[in-house]
């Protein structure tokens, strides 16, 4: 079940973000900043954070998403992570499908996902491509030499 993140979920979410081994300390800091914006500024409309529960009611994954600034009907999937012990059980797919339904309900037209070109992100890119997202742009050496910025999108119309 996907639901809005509650303040009590933060330790579990931060723990799973760190446990994935996918994010640098700076990236973890940014992920936490966006979580804090969501939790501490309830009136803001830039970022929403949801969690997906495991069958036993624990937090198995999370996602930060929101409207793309200055783009009509476009939404960004900013951050997503699934606990390593829960990977392969469909929780990531559940999060993405939830976002697609939500964006469709908002009459959104486009979902944008940005990821890295590092070899360790190959399974992540394959995951999104397998869900029907298309690579539409690649910026060579964007994050650092040898680490491209890869942008994938899916039309909701």
N, CA, C and O atoms as a GROMACS GRO file, in nm:
protein
  628
    1UNK      N    1   0.084  -0.118   0.000
    1UNK     CA    2   0.000   0.000   0.000
    1UNK      C    3   0.088   0.125   0.000
    1UNK      O    4   0.181   0.136   0.080
    2UNK      N    5   0.058   0.217  -0.089
    2UNK     CA    6   0.128   0.345  -0.096
    2UNK      C    7   0.046   0.447  -0.019
    2UNK      O    8  -0.076   0.456  -0.033
    3UNK      N    9   0.116   0.524   0.064
    3UNK     CA   10   0.048   0.626   0.145
    3UNK      C   11   0.142   0.745   0.166
    3UNK      O   12   0.263   0.732   0.146
    4UNK      N   13   0.088   0.861   0.205
    4UNK     CA   14   0.174   0.976   0.234
    4UNK      C   15   0.271   0.943   0.348
    4UNK      O   16   0.236   0.873   0.443
    5UNK      N   17   0.392   0.993   0.337
    5UNK     CA   18   0.491   0.972   0.441
    5UNK      C   19   0.450   1.049   0.567
    5UNK      O   20   0.406   1.163   0.559
    6UNK      N   21   0.465   0.985   0.681
    6UNK     CA   22   0.439   1.047   0.811
    6UNK      C   23   0.574   1.078   0.878
    6UNK      O   24   0.674   1.014   0.845
    7UNK      N   25   0.577   1.174   0.969
    7UNK     CA   26   0.702   1.203   1.039
    7UNK      C   27   0.764   1.079   1.105
    7UNK      O   28   0.886   1.066   1.110
    8UNK      N   29   0.681   0.990   1.155
    8UNK     CA   30   0.732   0.869   1.221
    8UNK      C   31   0.801   0.773   1.122
    8UNK      O   32   0.872   0.682   1.166
    9UNK      N   33   0.781   0.792   0.992
    9UNK     CA   34   0.845   0.708   0.891
    9UNK      C   35   0.989   0.751   0.860
    9UNK      O   36   1.064   0.675   0.800
   10UNK      N   37   1.027   0.872   0.902
   10UNK     CA   38   1.156   0.926   0.858
   10UNK      C   39   1.274   0.836   0.895
   10UNK      O   40   1.359   0.813   0.808
   11UNK      N   41   1.286   0.785   1.017
   11UNK     CA   42   1.402   0.698   1.045
   11UNK      C   43   1.410   0.577   0.953
   11UNK      O   44   1.519   0.541   0.907
   12UNK      N   45   1.297   0.514   0.925
   12UNK     CA   46   1.298   0.397   0.836
   12UNK      C   47   1.336   0.437   0.694
   12UNK      O   48   1.412   0.367   0.628
   13UNK      N   49   1.283   0.550   0.648
   13UNK     CA   50   1.314   0.595   0.511
   13UNK      C   51   1.461   0.630   0.500
   13UNK      O   52   1.527   0.590   0.403
   14UNK      N   53   1.515   0.705   0.595
   14UNK     CA   54   1.657   0.740   0.589
   14UNK      C   55   1.743   0.614   0.597
   14UNK      O   56   1.847   0.605   0.531
   15UNK      N   57   1.701   0.519   0.676
   15UNK     CA   58   1.776   0.394   0.687
   15UNK      C   59   1.779   0.317   0.556
   15UNK      O   60   1.883   0.264   0.519
   16UNK      N   61   1.667   0.311   0.487
   16UNK     CA   62   1.665   0.236   0.361
   16UNK      C   63   1.740   0.310   0.251
   16UNK      O   64   1.802   0.247   0.166
   17UNK      N   65   1.735   0.443   0.252
   17UNK     CA   66   1.812   0.521   0.154
   17UNK      C   67   1.961   0.488   0.169
   17UNK      O   68   2.030   0.461   0.071
   18UNK      N   69   2.008   0.491   0.291
   18UNK     CA   70   2.150   0.463   0.318
   18UNK      C   71   2.183   0.317   0.287
   18UNK      O   72   2.291   0.288   0.235
   19UNK      N   73   2.093   0.226   0.319
   19UNK     CA   74   2.119   0.083   0.302
   19UNK      C   75   2.131   0.042   0.155
   19UNK      O   76   2.193  -0.060   0.126
   20UNK      N   77   2.073   0.118   0.063
   20UNK     CA   78   2.082   0.080  -0.078
   20UNK      C   79   2.225   0.085  -0.130
   20UNK      O   80   2.260   0.011  -0.221
   21UNK      N   81   2.307   0.172  -0.072
   21UNK     CA   82   2.443   0.188  -0.120
   21UNK      C   83   2.451   0.260  -0.253
   21UNK      O   84   2.558   0.265  -0.314
   22UNK      N   85   2.342   0.315  -0.299
   22UNK     CA   86   2.338   0.380  -0.430
   22UNK      C   87   2.367   0.530  -0.424
   22UNK      O   88   2.403   0.590  -0.524
   23UNK      N   89   2.353   0.589  -0.307
   23UNK     CA   90   2.360   0.733  -0.298
   23UNK      C   91   2.484   0.780  -0.221
   23UNK      O   92   2.524   0.719  -0.123
   24UNK      N   93   2.543   0.889  -0.270
   24UNK     CA   94   2.657   0.950  -0.203
   24UNK      C   95   2.608   1.023  -0.078
   24UNK      O   96   2.489   1.048  -0.065
   25UNK      N   97   2.699   1.056   0.014
   25UNK     CA   98   2.656   1.135   0.130
   25UNK      C   99   2.586   1.266   0.091
   25UNK      O  100   2.489   1.305   0.156
   26UNK      N  101   2.634   1.332  -0.012
   26UNK     CA  102   2.570   1.457  -0.057
   26UNK      C  103   2.429   1.430  -0.109
   26UNK      O  104   2.337   1.508  -0.083
   27UNK      N  105   2.411   1.321  -0.182
   27UNK     CA  106   2.278   1.286  -0.234
   27UNK      C  107   2.183   1.251  -0.120
   27UNK      O  108   2.066   1.287  -0.123
   28UNK      N  109   2.234   1.181  -0.020
   28UNK     CA  110   2.150   1.147   0.096
   28UNK      C  111   2.106   1.274   0.167
   28UNK      O  112   1.993   1.284   0.214
   29UNK      N  113   2.196   1.370   0.175
   29UNK     CA  114   2.163   1.498   0.239
   29UNK      C  115   2.052   1.570   0.163
   29UNK      O  116   1.959   1.624   0.224
   30UNK      N  117   2.060   1.570   0.030
   30UNK     CA  118   1.956   1.635  -0.051
   30UNK      C  119   1.823   1.561  -0.036
   30UNK      O  120   1.718   1.623  -0.022
   31UNK      N  121   1.827   1.428  -0.039
   31UNK     CA  122   1.705   1.351  -0.021
   31UNK      C  123   1.639   1.386   0.113
   31UNK      O  124   1.517   1.403   0.120
   32UNK      N  125   1.720   1.397   0.217
   32UNK     CA  126   1.666   1.432   0.349
   32UNK      C  127   1.611   1.574   0.350
   32UNK      O  128   1.508   1.600   0.413
   33UNK      N  129   1.676   1.667   0.282
   33UNK     CA  130   1.626   1.805   0.274
   33UNK      C  131   1.486   1.808   0.214
   33UNK      O  132   1.398   1.879   0.264
   34UNK      N  133   1.465   1.732   0.107
   34UNK     CA  134   1.333   1.732   0.043
   34UNK      C  135   1.228   1.667   0.132
   34UNK      O  136   1.114   1.711   0.137
   35UNK      N  137   1.268   1.562   0.202
   35UNK     CA  138   1.177   1.499   0.299
   35UNK      C  139   1.138   1.600   0.406
   35UNK      O  140   1.021   1.609   0.444
   36UNK      N  141   1.237   1.675   0.455
   36UNK     CA  142   1.208   1.775   0.559
   36UNK      C  143   1.119   1.887   0.507
   36UNK      O  144   1.032   1.934   0.580
   37UNK      N  145   1.138   1.930   0.383
   37UNK     CA  146   1.049   2.031   0.325
   37UNK      C  147   0.906   1.977   0.328
   37UNK      O  148   0.814   2.048   0.368
   38UNK      N  149   0.890   1.854   0.287
   38UNK     CA  150   0.756   1.793   0.284
   38UNK      C  151   0.697   1.782   0.425
   38UNK      O  152   0.581   1.817   0.446
   39UNK      N  153   0.776   1.734   0.519
   39UNK     CA  154   0.724   1.710   0.653
   39UNK      C  155   0.705   1.837   0.735
   39UNK      O  156   0.612   1.846   0.815
   40UNK      N  157   0.793   1.937   0.716
   40UNK     CA  158   0.793   2.054   0.803
   40UNK      C  159   0.722   2.175   0.744
   40UNK      O  160   0.696   2.272   0.815
   41UNK      N  161   0.690   2.171   0.615
   41UNK     CA  162   0.620   2.282   0.551
   41UNK      C  163   0.497   2.229   0.478
   41UNK      O  164   0.496   2.220   0.356
   42UNK      N  165   0.394   2.193   0.554
   42UNK     CA  166   0.279   2.126   0.493
   42UNK      C  167   0.207   2.206   0.385
   42UNK      O  168   0.136   2.146   0.303
   43UNK      N  169   0.222   2.338   0.380
   43UNK     CA  170   0.154   2.418   0.278
   43UNK      C  171   0.226   2.422   0.145
   43UNK      O  172   0.168   2.466   0.046
   44UNK      N  173   0.350   2.378   0.142
   44UNK     CA  174   0.426   2.387   0.016
   44UNK      C  175   0.369   2.287  -0.086
   44UNK      O  176   0.310   2.186  -0.048
   45UNK      N  177   0.388   2.317  -0.213
   45UNK     CA  178   0.332   2.233  -0.318
   45UNK      C  179   0.438   2.177  -0.413
   45UNK      O  180   0.405   2.118  -0.516
   46UNK      N  181   0.567   2.195  -0.378
   46UNK     CA  182   0.674   2.153  -0.468
   46UNK      C  183   0.706   2.004  -0.458
   46UNK      O  184   0.736   1.939  -0.558
   47UNK      N  185   0.699   1.950  -0.337
   47UNK     CA  186   0.741   1.811  -0.315
   47UNK      C  187   0.636   1.735  -0.236
   47UNK      O  188   0.581   1.784  -0.137
   48UNK      N  189   0.610   1.614  -0.282
   48UNK     CA  190   0.527   1.521  -0.207
   48UNK      C  191   0.611   1.396  -0.183
   48UNK      O  192   0.694   1.360  -0.267
   49UNK      N  193   0.591   1.332  -0.070
   49UNK     CA  194   0.666   1.211  -0.038
   49UNK      C  195   0.567   1.104   0.004
   49UNK      O  196   0.480   1.126   0.087
   50UNK      N  197   0.583   0.986  -0.056
   50UNK     CA  198   0.500   0.871  -0.021
   50UNK      C  199   0.590   0.755   0.017
   50UNK      O  200   0.707   0.749  -0.020
   51UNK      N  201   0.532   0.663   0.091
   51UNK     CA  202   0.602   0.539   0.125
   51UNK      C  203   0.515   0.423   0.078
   51UNK      O  204   0.394   0.435   0.062
   52UNK      N  205   0.582   0.310   0.056
   52UNK     CA  206   0.510   0.187   0.023
   52UNK      C  207   0.535   0.092   0.139
   52UNK      O  208   0.649   0.071   0.182
   53UNK      N  209   0.426   0.035   0.188
   53UNK     CA  210   0.437  -0.055   0.303
   53UNK      C  211   0.463  -0.198   0.258
   53UNK      O  212   0.421  -0.240   0.150
   54UNK      N  213   0.532  -0.271   0.343
   54UNK     CA  214   0.551  -0.414   0.323
   54UNK      C  215   0.428  -0.486   0.377
   54UNK      O  216   0.348  -0.424   0.448
   55UNK      N  217   0.409  -0.612   0.345
   55UNK     CA  218   0.291  -0.685   0.396
   55UNK      C  219   0.278  -0.682   0.549
   55UNK      O  220   0.167  -0.690   0.602
   56UNK      N  221   0.391  -0.670   0.619
   56UNK     CA  222   0.384  -0.665   0.766
   56UNK      C  223   0.366  -0.524   0.820
   56UNK      O  224   0.370  -0.504   0.942
   57UNK      N  225   0.345  -0.425   0.732
   57UNK     CA  226   0.320  -0.288   0.776
   57UNK      C  227   0.443  -0.202   0.790
   57UNK      O  228   0.432  -0.085   0.830
   58UNK      N  229   0.561  -0.254   0.760
   58UNK     CA  230   0.683  -0.174   0.766
   58UNK      C  231   0.696  -0.088   0.642
   58UNK      O  232   0.619  -0.101   0.547
   59UNK      N  233   0.796  -0.001   0.643
   59UNK     CA  234   0.824   0.084   0.527
   59UNK      C  235   0.924   0.012   0.439
   59UNK      O  236   1.037  -0.013   0.479
   60UNK      N  237   0.881  -0.022   0.316
   60UNK     CA  238   0.968  -0.094   0.224
   60UNK      C  239   1.032  -0.006   0.120
   60UNK      O  240   1.131  -0.046   0.058
   61UNK      N  241   0.979   0.115   0.099
   61UNK     CA  242   1.034   0.205   0.000
   61UNK      C  243   0.970   0.342   0.011
   61UNK      O  244   0.874   0.362   0.085
   62UNK      N  245   1.027   0.435  -0.064
   62UNK     CA  246   0.972   0.570  -0.062
   62UNK      C  247   0.997   0.637  -0.196
   62UNK      O  248   1.078   0.592  -0.276
   63UNK      N  249   0.924   0.747  -0.219
   63UNK     CA  250   0.939   0.825  -0.341
   63UNK      C  251   0.907   0.971  -0.313
   63UNK      O  252   0.810   1.003  -0.244
   64UNK      N  253   0.991   1.060  -0.367
   64UNK     CA  254   0.965   1.203  -0.366
   64UNK      C  255   0.930   1.244  -0.509
   64UNK      O  256   1.001   1.208  -0.603
   65UNK      N  257   0.822   1.317  -0.523
   65UNK     CA  258   0.777   1.358  -0.655
   65UNK      C  259   0.710   1.494  -0.645
   65UNK      O  260   0.679   1.540  -0.536
   66UNK      N  261   0.688   1.557  -0.759
   66UNK     CA  262   0.617   1.684  -0.758
   66UNK      C  263   0.604   1.742  -0.897
   66UNK      O  264   0.661   1.690  -0.993
   67UNK      N  265   0.529   1.852  -0.906
   67UNK     CA  266   0.512   1.916  -1.036
   67UNK      C  267   0.644   1.976  -1.083
   67UNK      O  268   0.720   2.032  -1.004
   68UNK      N  269   0.669   1.964  -1.212
   68UNK     CA  270   0.789   2.023  -1.270
   68UNK      C  271   0.769   2.174  -1.278
   68UNK      O  272   0.672   2.220  -1.338
   69UNK      N  273   0.859   2.253  -1.218
   69UNK     CA  274   0.841   2.398  -1.221
   69UNK      C  275   0.830   2.451  -1.364
   69UNK      O  276   0.908   2.412  -1.453
   70UNK      N  277   0.734   2.538  -1.386
   70UNK     CA  278   0.712   2.610  -1.510
   70UNK      C  279   0.673   2.521  -1.629
   70UNK      O  280   0.681   2.565  -1.743
   71UNK      N  281   0.633   2.398  -1.603
   71UNK     CA  282   0.593   2.307  -1.710
   71UNK      C  283   0.450   2.260  -1.685
   71UNK      O  284   0.422   2.198  -1.583
   72UNK      N  285   0.363   2.290  -1.775
   72UNK     CA  286   0.221   2.257  -1.760
   72UNK      C  287   0.199   2.106  -1.772
   72UNK      O  288   0.230   2.046  -1.874
   73UNK      N  289   0.145   2.047  -1.666
   73UNK     CA  290   0.107   1.906  -1.668
   73UNK      C  291   0.222   1.808  -1.661
   73UNK      O  292   0.204   1.688  -1.685
   74UNK      N  293   0.341   1.856  -1.628
   74UNK     CA  294   0.458   1.767  -1.616
   74UNK      C  295   0.491   1.747  -1.469
   74UNK      O  296   0.477   1.838  -1.388
   75UNK      N  297   0.537   1.626  -1.437
   75UNK     CA  298   0.571   1.590  -1.299
   75UNK      C  299   0.704   1.518  -1.297
   75UNK      O  300   0.734   1.436  -1.384
   76UNK      N  301   0.783   1.549  -1.195
   76UNK     CA  302   0.913   1.484  -1.176
   76UNK      C  303   0.905   1.378  -1.069
   76UNK      O  304   0.844   1.398  -0.964
   77UNK      N  305   0.966   1.264  -1.096
   77UNK     CA  306   0.994   1.166  -0.992
   77UNK      C  307   1.138   1.199  -0.950
   77UNK      O  308   1.233   1.171  -1.023
   78UNK      N  309   1.152   1.261  -0.831
   78UNK     CA  310   1.282   1.312  -0.788
   78UNK      C  311   1.370   1.203  -0.726
   78UNK      O  312   1.487   1.189  -0.762
   79UNK      N  313   1.314   1.129  -0.633
   79UNK     CA  314   1.392   1.029  -0.559
   79UNK      C  315   1.305   0.908  -0.536
   79UNK      O  316   1.186   0.919  -0.509
   80UNK      N  317   1.365   0.793  -0.546
   80UNK     CA  318   1.295   0.670  -0.512
   80UNK      C  319   1.397   0.569  -0.465
   80UNK      O  320   1.507   0.558  -0.520
   81UNK      N  321   1.360   0.495  -0.362
   81UNK     CA  322   1.448   0.388  -0.313
   81UNK      C  323   1.361   0.281  -0.248
   81UNK      O  324   1.258   0.309  -0.187
   82UNK      N  325   1.407   0.158  -0.263
   82UNK     CA  326   1.342   0.044  -0.199
   82UNK      C  327   1.448  -0.024  -0.114
   82UNK      O  328   1.562  -0.040  -0.156
   83UNK      N  329   1.409  -0.064   0.004
   83UNK     CA  330   1.499  -0.133   0.096
   83UNK      C  331   1.562  -0.253   0.025
   83UNK      O  332   1.492  -0.328  -0.043
   84UNK      N  333   1.693  -0.272   0.040
   84UNK     CA  334   1.758  -0.387  -0.025
   84UNK      C  335   1.692  -0.520   0.009
   84UNK      O  336   1.684  -0.608  -0.077
   85UNK      N  337   1.644  -0.536   0.131
   85UNK     CA  338   1.581  -0.663   0.167
   85UNK      C  339   1.443  -0.681   0.104
   85UNK      O  340   1.387  -0.790   0.106
   86UNK      N  341   1.387  -0.573   0.049
   86UNK     CA  342   1.254  -0.579  -0.014
   86UNK      C  343   1.261  -0.572  -0.167
   86UNK      O  344   1.159  -0.586  -0.234
   87UNK      N  345   1.381  -0.550  -0.222
   87UNK     CA  346   1.393  -0.538  -0.367
   87UNK      C  347   1.356  -0.670  -0.435
   87UNK      O  348   1.381  -0.778  -0.383
   88UNK      N  349   1.296  -0.656  -0.553
   88UNK     CA  350   1.254  -0.774  -0.628
   88UNK      C  351   1.116  -0.824  -0.591
   88UNK      O  352   1.072  -0.927  -0.642
   89UNK      N  353   1.047  -0.753  -0.503
   89UNK     CA  354   0.914  -0.795  -0.459
   89UNK      C  355   0.802  -0.708  -0.515
   89UNK      O  356   0.686  -0.722  -0.475
   90UNK      N  357   0.837  -0.618  -0.607
   90UNK     CA  358   0.736  -0.536  -0.673
   90UNK      C  359   0.704  -0.404  -0.607
   90UNK      O  360   0.614  -0.333  -0.652
   91UNK      N  361   0.777  -0.367  -0.501
   91UNK     CA  362   0.745  -0.242  -0.433
   91UNK      C  363   0.781  -0.120  -0.517
   91UNK      O  364   0.708  -0.021  -0.517
   92UNK      N  365   0.893  -0.125  -0.588
   92UNK     CA  366   0.930  -0.015  -0.676
   92UNK      C  367   0.828   0.005  -0.786
   92UNK      O  368   0.789   0.118  -0.817
   93UNK      N  369   0.785  -0.104  -0.844
   93UNK     CA  370   0.683  -0.098  -0.948
   93UNK      C  371   0.553  -0.042  -0.891
   93UNK      O  372   0.485   0.036  -0.957
   94UNK      N  373   0.519  -0.082  -0.770
   94UNK     CA  374   0.398  -0.031  -0.706
   94UNK      C  375   0.405   0.120  -0.688
   94UNK      O  376   0.306   0.190  -0.710
   95UNK      N  377   0.522   0.171  -0.648
   95UNK     CA  378   0.540   0.315  -0.632
   95UNK      C  379   0.523   0.388  -0.766
   95UNK      O  380   0.451   0.488  -0.774
   96UNK      N  381   0.588   0.338  -0.870
   96UNK     CA  382   0.580   0.404  -1.000
   96UNK      C  383   0.438   0.398  -1.056
   96UNK      O  384   0.389   0.498  -1.109
   97UNK      N  385   0.373   0.286  -1.046
   97UNK     CA  386   0.236   0.274  -1.096
   97UNK      C  387   0.142   0.366  -1.018
   97UNK      O  388   0.050   0.425  -1.075
   98UNK      N  389   0.165   0.380  -0.887
   98UNK     CA  390   0.086   0.473  -0.805
   98UNK      C  391   0.105   0.614  -0.857
   98UNK      O  392   0.008   0.688  -0.872
   99UNK      N  393   0.231   0.653  -0.886
   99UNK     CA  394   0.258   0.787  -0.937
   99UNK      C  395   0.187   0.808  -1.071
   99UNK      O  396   0.128   0.913  -1.094
  100UNK      N  397   0.192   0.709  -1.158
  100UNK     CA  398   0.126   0.722  -1.288
  100UNK      C  399  -0.025   0.743  -1.271
  100UNK      O  400  -0.083   0.827  -1.340
  101UNK      N  401  -0.087   0.668  -1.183
  101UNK     CA  402  -0.231   0.686  -1.159
  101UNK      C  403  -0.260   0.825  -1.102
  101UNK      O  404  -0.356   0.891  -1.141
  102UNK      N  405  -0.176   0.868  -1.009
  102UNK     CA  406  -0.194   0.999  -0.946
  102UNK      C  407  -0.179   1.111  -1.047
  102UNK      O  408  -0.260   1.204  -1.049
  103UNK      N  409  -0.076   1.104  -1.129
  103UNK     CA  410  -0.055   1.206  -1.232
  103UNK      C  411  -0.171   1.206  -1.331
  103UNK      O  412  -0.217   1.312  -1.372
  104UNK      N  413  -0.219   1.090  -1.369
  104UNK     CA  414  -0.335   1.082  -1.458
  104UNK      C  415  -0.457   1.147  -1.393
  104UNK      O  416  -0.532   1.219  -1.459
  105UNK      N  417  -0.478   1.122  -1.263
  105UNK     CA  418  -0.590   1.183  -1.191
  105UNK      C  419  -0.578   1.335  -1.185
  105UNK      O  420  -0.678   1.406  -1.178
  106UNK      N  421  -0.454   1.385  -1.189
  106UNK     CA  422  -0.430   1.530  -1.188
  106UNK      C  423  -0.434   1.589  -1.328
  106UNK      O  424  -0.403   1.706  -1.348
  107UNK      N  425  -0.472   1.507  -1.425
  107UNK     CA  426  -0.473   1.545  -1.566
  107UNK      C  427  -0.333   1.583  -1.615
  107UNK      O  428  -0.317   1.667  -1.703
  108UNK      N  429  -0.233   1.518  -1.555
  108UNK     CA  430  -0.096   1.541  -1.598
  108UNK      C  431  -0.071   1.474  -1.732
  108UNK      O  432  -0.142   1.382  -1.771
  109UNK      N  433   0.031   1.523  -1.801
  109UNK     CA  434   0.059   1.471  -1.934
  109UNK      C  435   0.194   1.403  -1.947
  109UNK      O  436   0.218   1.332  -2.045
  110UNK      N  437   0.285   1.423  -1.848
  110UNK     CA  438   0.420   1.374  -1.864
  110UNK      C  439   0.485   1.348  -1.727
  110UNK      O  440   0.470   1.428  -1.635
  111UNK      N  441   0.557   1.236  -1.716
  111UNK     CA  442   0.639   1.209  -1.597
  111UNK      C  443   0.784   1.206  -1.643
  111UNK      O  444   0.818   1.143  -1.744
  112UNK      N  445   0.868   1.274  -1.568
  112UNK     CA  446   1.010   1.285  -1.600
  112UNK      C  447   1.091   1.221  -1.489
  112UNK      O  448   1.069   1.247  -1.371
  113UNK      N  449   1.185   1.136  -1.529
  113UNK     CA  450   1.274   1.071  -1.433
  113UNK      C  451   1.417   1.097  -1.478
  113UNK      O  452   1.452   1.077  -1.594
  114UNK      N  453   1.497   1.142  -1.386
  114UNK     CA  454   1.638   1.168  -1.414
  114UNK      C  455   1.721   1.068  -1.336
  114UNK      O  456   1.696   1.045  -1.218
  115UNK      N  457   1.819   1.008  -1.401
  115UNK     CA  458   1.906   0.913  -1.333
  115UNK      C  459   2.048   0.929  -1.385
  115UNK      O  460   2.075   1.010  -1.474
  116UNK      N  461   2.138   0.852  -1.329
  116UNK     CA  462   2.280   0.864  -1.362
  116UNK      C  463   2.323   0.756  -1.460
  116UNK      O  464   2.259   0.652  -1.474
  117UNK      N  465   2.433   0.783  -1.528
  117UNK     CA  466   2.487   0.691  -1.626
  117UNK      C  467   2.590   0.594  -1.573
  117UNK      O  468   2.645   0.515  -1.649
  118UNK      N  469   2.616   0.598  -1.443
  118UNK     CA  470   2.714   0.507  -1.384
  118UNK      C  471   2.670   0.362  -1.406
  118UNK      O  472   2.550   0.334  -1.410
  119UNK      N  473   2.766   0.270  -1.420
  119UNK     CA  474   2.730   0.129  -1.438
  119UNK      C  475   2.640   0.075  -1.326
  119UNK      O  476   2.554  -0.009  -1.352
  120UNK      N  477   2.658   0.122  -1.202
  120UNK     CA  478   2.575   0.069  -1.094
  120UNK      C  479   2.427   0.107  -1.110
  120UNK      O  480   2.341   0.047  -1.047
  121UNK      N  481   2.399   0.207  -1.195
  121UNK     CA  482   2.261   0.248  -1.220
  121UNK      C  483   2.198   0.175  -1.339
  121UNK      O  484   2.083   0.202  -1.374
  122UNK      N  485   2.271   0.083  -1.402
  122UNK     CA  486   2.216   0.009  -1.515
  122UNK      C  487   2.085  -0.063  -1.477
  122UNK      O  488   1.988  -0.053  -1.552
  123UNK      N  489   2.080  -0.135  -1.364
  123UNK     CA  490   1.952  -0.200  -1.328
  123UNK      C  491   1.840  -0.098  -1.307
  123UNK      O  492   1.724  -0.126  -1.339
  124UNK      N  493   1.872   0.018  -1.253
  124UNK     CA  494   1.772   0.123  -1.233
  124UNK      C  495   1.717   0.169  -1.367
  124UNK      O  496   1.596   0.182  -1.384
  125UNK      N  497   1.806   0.194  -1.462
  125UNK     CA  498   1.761   0.237  -1.595
  125UNK      C  499   1.677   0.129  -1.661
  125UNK      O  500   1.575   0.160  -1.723
  126UNK      N  501   1.717   0.004  -1.649
  126UNK     CA  502   1.640  -0.106  -1.707
  126UNK      C  503   1.503  -0.118  -1.642
  126UNK      O  504   1.404  -0.150  -1.709
  127UNK      N  505   1.496  -0.092  -1.512
  127UNK     CA  506   1.369  -0.094  -1.440
  127UNK      C  507   1.272   0.006  -1.503
  127UNK      O  508   1.158  -0.029  -1.534
  128UNK      N  509   1.317   0.131  -1.521
  128UNK     CA  510   1.229   0.233  -1.578
  128UNK      C  511   1.193   0.202  -1.723
  128UNK      O  512   1.077   0.217  -1.762
  129UNK      N  513   1.289   0.159  -1.801
  129UNK     CA  514   1.261   0.124  -1.940
  129UNK      C  515   1.159   0.011  -1.947
  129UNK      O  516   1.072   0.010  -2.034
  130UNK      N  517   1.170  -0.085  -1.856
  130UNK     CA  518   1.076  -0.196  -1.850
  130UNK      C  519   0.935  -0.154  -1.814
  130UNK      O  520   0.839  -0.227  -1.841
  131UNK      N  521   0.922  -0.038  -1.752
  131UNK     CA  522   0.789   0.014  -1.717
  131UNK      C  523   0.735   0.109  -1.824
  131UNK      O  524   0.634   0.176  -1.803
  132UNK      N  525   0.803   0.114  -1.938
  132UNK     CA  526   0.753   0.194  -2.048
  132UNK      C  527   0.810   0.334  -2.059
  132UNK      O  528   0.763   0.413  -2.142
  133UNK      N  529   0.909   0.368  -1.978
  133UNK     CA  530   0.973   0.499  -1.989
  133UNK      C  531   1.074   0.494  -2.103
  133UNK      O  532   1.131   0.389  -2.132
  134UNK      N  533   1.096   0.607  -2.166
  134UNK     CA  534   1.188   0.615  -2.279
  134UNK      C  535   1.299   0.714  -2.247
  134UNK      O  536   1.275   0.822  -2.193
  135UNK      N  537   1.421   0.674  -2.282
  135UNK     CA  538   1.532   0.769  -2.267
  135UNK      C  539   1.517   0.875  -2.375
  135UNK      O  540   1.512   0.844  -2.494
  136UNK      N  541   1.509   1.001  -2.332
  136UNK     CA  542   1.489   1.111  -2.427
  136UNK      C  543   1.608   1.206  -2.432
  136UNK      O  544   1.618   1.286  -2.525
  137UNK      N  545   1.697   1.198  -2.334
  137UNK     CA  546   1.814   1.286  -2.334
  137UNK      C  547   1.926   1.225  -2.251
  137UNK      O  548   1.903   1.152  -2.154
  138UNK      N  549   2.047   1.257  -2.294
  138UNK     CA  550   2.166   1.214  -2.222
  138UNK      C  551   2.265   1.329  -2.229
  138UNK      O  552   2.301   1.374  -2.337
  139UNK      N  553   2.308   1.376  -2.112
  139UNK     CA  554   2.407   1.483  -2.105
  139UNK      C  555   2.538   1.419  -2.060
  139UNK      O  556   2.552   1.382  -1.943
  140UNK      N  557   2.634   1.407  -2.151
  140UNK     CA  558   2.760   1.342  -2.114
  140UNK      C  559   2.833   1.416  -2.003
  140UNK      O  560   2.836   1.539  -1.999
  141UNK      N  561   2.891   1.338  -1.914
  141UNK     CA  562   2.978   1.391  -1.808
  141UNK      C  563   2.910   1.496  -1.720
  141UNK      O  564   2.977   1.585  -1.668
  142UNK      N  565   2.778   1.487  -1.705
  142UNK     CA  566   2.704   1.589  -1.630
  142UNK      C  567   2.739   1.590  -1.482
  142UNK      O  568   2.775   1.695  -1.428
  143UNK      N  569   2.729   1.477  -1.416
  143UNK     CA  570   2.752   1.472  -1.272
  143UNK      C  571   2.900   1.478  -1.238
  143UNK      O  572   2.941   1.542  -1.141
  144UNK      N  573   2.979   1.410  -1.320
  144UNK     CA  574   3.125   1.411  -1.310
  144UNK      C  575   3.175   1.339  -1.435
  144UNK      O  576   3.096   1.276  -1.505
  145UNK      N  577   3.303   1.349  -1.464
  145UNK     CA  578   3.352   1.279  -1.584
  145UNK      C  579   3.313   1.131  -1.581
  145UNK      O  580   3.337   1.060  -1.484
  146UNK      N  581   3.253   1.088  -1.692
  146UNK     CA  582   3.211   0.949  -1.704
  146UNK      C  583   3.075   0.917  -1.644
  146UNK      O  584   3.032   0.802  -1.647
  147UNK      N  585   3.007   1.017  -1.591
  147UNK     CA  586   2.875   0.995  -1.529
  147UNK      C  587   2.773   1.087  -1.594
  147UNK      O  588   2.759   1.204  -1.557
  148UNK      N  589   2.702   1.031  -1.691
  148UNK     CA  590   2.604   1.108  -1.768
  148UNK      C  591   2.476   1.131  -1.688
  148UNK      O  592   2.443   1.056  -1.596
  149UNK      N  593   2.407   1.235  -1.726
  149UNK     CA  594   2.270   1.260  -1.678
  149UNK      C  595   2.178   1.199  -1.782
  149UNK      O  596   2.185   1.234  -1.900
  150UNK      N  597   2.091   1.109  -1.739
  150UNK     CA  598   1.999   1.043  -1.830
  150UNK      C  599   1.856   1.079  -1.791
  150UNK      O  600   1.816   1.064  -1.675
  151UNK      N  601   1.782   1.128  -1.888
  151UNK     CA  602   1.645   1.171  -1.864
  151UNK      C  603   1.551   1.078  -1.939
  151UNK      O  604   1.564   1.059  -2.060
  152UNK      N  605   1.457   1.021  -1.866
  152UNK     CA  606   1.356   0.933  -1.921
  152UNK      C  607   1.219   0.994  -1.897
  152UNK      O  608   1.197   1.062  -1.796
  153UNK      N  609   1.128   0.972  -1.989
  153UNK     CA  610   0.993   1.026  -1.974
  153UNK      C  611   0.890   0.920  -2.013
  153UNK      O  612   0.920   0.821  -2.078
  154UNK      N  613   0.769   0.947  -1.969
  154UNK     CA  614   0.654   0.867  -2.011
  154UNK      C  615   0.536   0.961  -2.027
  154UNK      O  616   0.504   1.039  -1.938
  155UNK      N  617   0.472   0.952  -2.143
  155UNK     CA  618   0.353   1.033  -2.168
  155UNK      C  619   0.233   0.970  -2.101
  155UNK      O  620   0.215   0.848  -2.105
  156UNK      N  621   0.151   1.051  -2.040
  156UNK     CA  622   0.030   1.003  -1.974
  156UNK      C  623  -0.093   1.024  -2.061
  156UNK      O  624  -0.204   0.993  -2.020
  157UNK      N  625  -0.074   1.075  -2.180
  157UNK     CA  626  -0.186   1.103  -2.271
  157UNK      C  627  -0.188   1.002  -2.383
  157UNK      O  628  -0.275   1.007  -2.470
   0.00000   0.00000   0.00000
